[in-house]
Amino acid sequence: MSKTLIRGAKVLGGEPQDVLIDGATIAEVGTGLPAEGAEVVEAGGKVLLPGLVDLHTHLREPGREDSETVLTGTRAAASGGYTNVFAMANTFPVADTAGVVEQVWRLGQESGYCDVQPIGAVTVGLEGAKLAELGAMHESAAGVTVFSDDGRCVHDAVIMRRALEYVKAFDGVVAQHAQEPRLTEGAQMNEGVVSAELGLGGWPAVAEESVIARDVLLAEHVGSRVHICHLSTAGSVEIVRWAKSRGIDVTAEVTPHHLLLTDELVRSYNPVYKVNPPLRTERDVLVLREALADGTIDIVATDHAPHPHEDKDCEWAAAAMGMVGLETALSVVQETMVDTGLLDWAGVADRMSFKPAGIGHATGHGRPVSAGEPANLTLVDTEYRGRVDPAGFASRSRNTPYQGRELPGRVTHTWLRGKATLVDGKLT
């Protein structure tokens, strides 16, 4: 088995240490470790984190391989420092049966760039009318623990209640896309001053907040776990904070783009800024950052949503919603949370590895950087600054809102169970 010595890395941002990888496992962490028989990676004070875990990724396969495949998506994940991603169910066919989730899981195993855990649909065909095969998906080889109709809201309260009751039996979780459909008919962007000035259909904050309020109460009633996808408003933060104060088993995620970008960007009419939920106000952004820092929001999830150019290079109203995010997520978090002093690197490891792995029961991921643990690791050059060039992305799609923008930090190395998937910023 191969050995790798990472020399002089700031483990979780702390003092420089050496980390010895032996095969698939971290053998030793300390200072002055011998390099005999090991390939040496000179970290030079770069930050070493546990491999990142994304609880919300769209890999598009099967059915939309023109946007992304499991292979290209996991290559993008490795480039961004991820060793485990959860693949959303809105594929074609929908991942609502044991057969489809097993297909996605096996494709992930074959890719070799990161582990892929399929998310199962809550309802058949994402149609919101009938529960999907939740038990069968959990018992399949994929071992599904997270269920979501993301892209659509489970808007029927009875269906949502039944789903929460069902997954409770095996400590699963329902990840809700909080969007009341009747309140967002024809919506194109955040409802507010900018939408009024531009004459675009408004997407009110209450469309998100009302569903979250209902679902945390349902979770309390049932005694089950609920997870809120891509929380985006200040009001949503207050509801989640209230629910946690009552002891309700709710977790929530925020995307990197909702930590940085605002609805003012929509004035450009550039469809790259069209996303679901929409970009919100500056006040919302600042509240989301504070909530991530204080733990009200548990994790950062990318909502990596690749689209082919023809679905974005068109007029605003016709454009698809979504942004790619796997390859820029850590840089955005550094800019918005670390460089602002809201989080340290140990906090980043918590929000982007430890907690998402815990929510999704990602075995072997989100583990401490210590002897005996799986060698799922990422090394970050936090001093780097550079402009985002999507031409160099590993993702099949290029719909990034950060093109040409200067962002800090760069992932230089990623290891999946001791095997390097990224070396000096290049995929192996």
JOHU-V80717 format. One record per run of one state. SS is the DSSP state (~ for helix, > for strand, _ for the rest). FROM is the first residue (numbers start at 0). LEN is the number of residues. If there is no record, write none. Layout:
BEGIN
SS FROM LEN
SS FROM LEN
END
This chain:
BEGIN
_ 0 2
> 2 9
_ 11 4
> 15 7
_ 22 2
> 24 6
_ 30 8
> 38 4
_ 42 4
> 46 4
_ 50 1
> 51 7
_ 58 11
~ 69 10
_ 79 2
> 81 6
_ 87 10
~ 97 14
_ 111 3
> 114 4
_ 118 1
> 119 1
_ 120 2
> 122 1
~ 123 3
_ 126 4
> 130 1
_ 131 2
~ 133 6
_ 139 6
> 145 2
_ 147 9
~ 156 12
_ 168 4
> 172 4
_ 176 4
~ 180 4
_ 184 4
> 188 2
_ 190 2
~ 192 6
_ 198 3
> 201 2
_ 203 1
~ 204 18
_ 222 3
> 225 3
_ 228 5
~ 233 12
_ 245 4
> 249 5
_ 254 1
~ 255 5
_ 260 2
~ 262 6
_ 268 2
~ 270 3
_ 273 8
~ 281 13
_ 294 4
> 298 2
_ 300 3
> 303 2
_ 305 3
~ 308 3
_ 311 4
~ 315 3
_ 318 4
> 322 1
_ 323 5
~ 328 10
_ 338 6
~ 344 16
_ 360 13
> 373 1
_ 374 2
> 376 12
_ 388 1
~ 389 3
_ 392 10
> 402 1
_ 403 2
> 405 11
_ 416 2
> 418 5
_ 423 2
> 425 2
_ 427 1
END
